[in-house]
Amino acid sequence: MSEDKSASLAIDVGATKIAVGLVTREGEVLARQDISSKVATAELLNSSLVEAISDVCHRPGVTLVGAGIGSAG
């Protein structure tokens, strides 16, 4: 029986896209999804971000242990 992997949610906010990932302590990227930050409304951006986070975080055998957000400036 294998143990669950521990991973953190990583969000990188850029000028043209937001990268959402699930990364282990060792730096292994278990999942990644990019979404455009160039959308018509904040509501569209929020719904896209919620969907990406949900998709990335729902991985069998993975325990979410933290989260971090990075942004330039």
C-alpha positions in Angstrom: 0.0 0.0 0.0 1.5 3.4 -1.0 1.3 6.5 1.2 -0.4 9.7 0.1 1.8 12.4 -1.3 1.8 15.7 0.4 1.6 18.7 -1.9 0.9 22.4 -1.8 -1.2 24.6 -4.0 0.9 27.1 -5.9 -0.6 30.1 -7.7 1.5 32.4 -9.8 -0.3 35.6 -10.9 1.2 37.1 -14.0 0.3 39.9 -16.4 -1.3 37.7 -19.0 -1.9 34.4 -17.2 -2.4 32.8 -13.9 -0.6 29.4 -13.3 -2.2 27.1 -10.8 -0.2 24.0 -9.7 0.1 21.3 -7.2 3.7 20.8 -6.1 5.4 18.4 -3.7 8.1 19.5 -1.2 10.7 17.9 -3.5 9.5 20.1 -6.4 7.6 17.5 -8.3 4.7 19.2 -10.2 1.8 16.8 -9.9 -0.7 19.0 -11.8 -0.7 22.4 -13.6 -3.2 24.5 -15.3 -2.8 28.0 -16.9 -5.7 30.4 -17.2 -5.8 33.8 -19.0 -5.9 36.8 -16.8 -7.1 38.9 -19.8 -10.8 38.5 -19.4 -13.8 40.9 -19.6 -14.8 40.8 -16.0 -13.6 40.0 -12.5 -16.4 37.5 -12.2 -15.1 35.6 -15.2 -11.6 35.6 -13.8 -12.8 34.4 -10.4 -14.9 31.5 -11.9 -12.0 30.4 -14.1 -9.6 30.5 -11.1 -12.0 28.5 -8.9 -12.4 25.9 -11.6 -8.6 25.6 -12.1 -7.9 25.3 -8.4 -10.6 22.6 -8.1 -9.3 20.7 -11.0 -5.7 20.8 -9.8 -6.4 20.0 -6.2 -8.6 16.9 -6.7 -5.9 14.3 -7.2 -6.3 10.8 -5.7 -3.6 9.9 -3.2 -2.6 13.5 -2.6 -3.0 15.4 0.7 -3.0 19.2 0.4 -0.8 20.6 3.1 -0.3 24.3 2.2 -0.8 27.0 -0.4 1.2 29.9 -1.7 0.6 32.8 -4.1 3.3 34.7 -6.0 3.0 37.9 -8.0 5.4 40.4 -9.6 5.6 43.9 -8.2 
